[in-house]
Amino acid sequence: MLALQDLFASERGLFALVLVLAATVLTALGHMPVTQWQDFALWVFGIYAGAKTVTSSVGLLKRPAPTTAAGVIEAVTSVAPAPVEPAA
């Protein structure tokens, strides 16, 4: 269900649907063979999936990295104090 929502929410997805719908009409009217329609749909949605993957990957790379100070503070607070041995 989320895939359909993503498809309708993006410009690329709507454009891909319009292209496949146009090819479907051409196939129904007999101007395009079914095998050609299958190849066309495969290419259109393959390009759509590839573009979505690239866009998501770039979004992940743009996210700010955690600072070194935050990592050090987290490491120090997670370490338990060492036990103290009694003096002899």
C-alpha positions in Angstrom: 0.0 0.0 0.0 2.9 2.4 0.8 4.4 1.7 -2.6 1.2 2.9 -4.3 1.1 6.0 -2.1 4.8 6.7 -3.0 3.9 6.2 -6.7 1.1 8.7 -6.7 2.9 11.2 -4.4 5.9 11.7 -6.7 6.1 13.4 -10.1 8.2 10.6 -11.5 5.6 8.0 -10.4 2.7 9.9 -12.0 4.7 10.4 -15.2 5.5 6.6 -15.3 1.8 5.8 -14.8 0.8 8.1 -17.6 3.4 6.6 -20.0 2.3 3.0 -19.2 -1.4 4.1 -19.5 -0.6 5.5 -23.0 1.2 2.4 -24.0 -1.7 0.3 -22.7 -4.1 2.3 -24.9 -1.8 1.8 -27.9 -1.7 -1.9 -27.2 -5.5 -2.1 -26.8 -5.9 -0.3 -30.2 -3.5 -2.7 -31.8 -0.7 -0.2 -32.6 1.8 -1.9 -30.2 2.3 -5.6 -29.7 2.0 -7.0 -26.1 5.7 -8.0 -26.0 6.7 -4.4 -26.8 4.3 -3.1 -24.1 6.0 -5.5 -21.6 9.5 -4.2 -22.6 8.3 -0.6 -22.4 6.7 -1.1 -18.9 9.9 -2.8 -17.7 12.1 0.0 -18.8 9.8 2.8 -17.5 9.4 1.3 -14.0 13.1 0.2 -14.0 14.1 3.8 -14.5 11.6 4.9 -11.9 13.0 2.5 -9.3 16.6 3.4 -10.1 15.8 7.2 -9.9 14.0 6.7 -6.6 17.0 4.7 -5.2 19.5 7.3 -6.2 17.3 10.1 -4.7 17.0 8.2 -1.4 20.7 7.4 -1.3 21.6 11.1 -1.8 19.2 12.0 0.9 21.0 9.6 3.3 24.4 11.1 2.4 23.1 14.6 3.0 22.1 13.9 6.6 24.5 15.5 9.0 27.0 13.1 10.6 27.0 12.9 14.4 29.7 15.0 16.0 32.8 13.5 17.6 32.0 15.1 21.0 28.6 13.4 21.1 30.2 10.0 20.4 32.8 10.6 23.1 30.2 11.7 25.7 28.1 8.6 24.9 31.1 6.3 25.2 32.2 7.8 28.5 28.7 7.7 30.1 28.2 4.0 29.0 31.4 2.8 30.7 30.9 1.5 34.2 33.4 2.6 36.8 36.2 0.1 37.6 36.0 -1.6 41.0 38.4 -0.2 43.6 40.5 -2.8 45.4 41.0 -2.3 49.1 44.5 -1.2 50.3 46.5 -3.9 52.0 
